[in-house]
C-alpha cells in the first residue's frame, strides 16, 4: 500500500507491514482544489508527453475524482494522481500529489489496484 500524510509531508510504500519512506516533502492541493482524503487505489499508470510539466515521467492515476473540479486539462474529469513536477512543496497543486523523480519511479512500479491512503 501507499500511505500519504499531508500534515507529516511523508509518503511511504508499505510492503508486508514494513514502510519505505519515498518522500519527505511533496506538493498537494490548495484549499480551493484539495487533494481528496481517504482510501483510493492506483487505477492506471502512463506517460503523457503532452503534459510537459511531467518531463516524461509517468503519471500514476488514482481512482478518485477531484471534489471541486469537474474537469482538467480539457478532459471531462479531474482524476487525482501522483506525478513529477518541478514545483513540489506545499499546498500548491490542483489536487494532485507532486513528487520528485525517485518517488514517481517507485510509485509507477507498483501494481494496478495498490491501495493508497491519503491522510490529512
N, C-alpha and C positions, 0 to 999 in steps of 0.2 A: 504494500500500500504506500501511498504518499500522504504525508501529514504536513500541512501548511499552517504556520502560526503567524498571523499578521502582526499581532502585538509583539511577539518574540522575534519577528523578522527572520524566521527559520523555515527551511524546507528539508524534510527528512524522507528518505526512502526506507521503508521498514520491511525487512525480509526475515522471516522466522522469528519475529519479535525483536530483532536487533536493528536499531536505527542507524542509518548512514546519513550524516549531515551533508547535504549537497549545496546548501545556500545559507548564508548568514546575513544576507541583505538581498532585497529584491523590490520591485515596484508592484503596487496593487492599485485597485480602483479608488477614485476620488469619492467624496460624499455624494456627488450627483450621479456618478456611474460606478457604484460599488462592485467589488468582487463578491459574487454570491458565496455565502457561507453554508457550511453543512457538508453533506455527503454527496459525492458525484463519482464519476469514473472516466477513465480515458476512453474516448469514443473512437478517435482516429488520429493518425499522425501523418503529416505530409509536408513537403516543401512547397511553398507558394512563391515562385520567383517574382510575381507582380508586387508582392509586399516587400519592397526594398528594405524597410526597417529591420527585417529579419536577417538580412545579409546572407541569405542562402541556408540558414539554419532551419531545421524542421519546426513546425508548429504542432504542439500536442493539444488537440481539441478535447475539451471535456463535454460531458453530457448535460450541461446546464446553460440556459439562456440568461442573458443579462436581465436583471429585474427592472431596468429603467430604459433600455434601448430596444426599439422594435427591430432595428436592422443596423448593419455596419458595413462600410466599405462597398456600398452598392448591393449588398445581399439583403434578403428579406428577414434575416435572423441575425442575432448578435450572440454567437456562441462564445462562451468563455474559454480561454486557452492559456497554456504556458507557451511563451515564446521568447526568443532573444530580442533585445533592443539595446541601443547604446545608452539610453536614459533608463536606469533601472534601480532607483532607490526612492522609496517612499510612496505616498498616495498620489500618483500622477497618471495612472492609466485609465482607460475606458472600461476597466473591469478585469482585463487580462492580468496574468502574473508574468512580469518581465524578469528574465533571469540572464545569467552570463552564459558564455559558450559551453563551459563544462557541465553546468546544470542542465541545459537543454539537451545536450548529448545524452546524458544519463536518463533523463525523463523520456526521451524519444526511443530508448532501447526497451522500455517497459512494455509488456504485452497489452493489447487492447483489453478493456474490461478491468484493468487495475483500479482498485478503489482509491479515491482521493478524498481526504477530509480537509476542509478549509475551516480553520478555527479563527475567531476574532482576535 
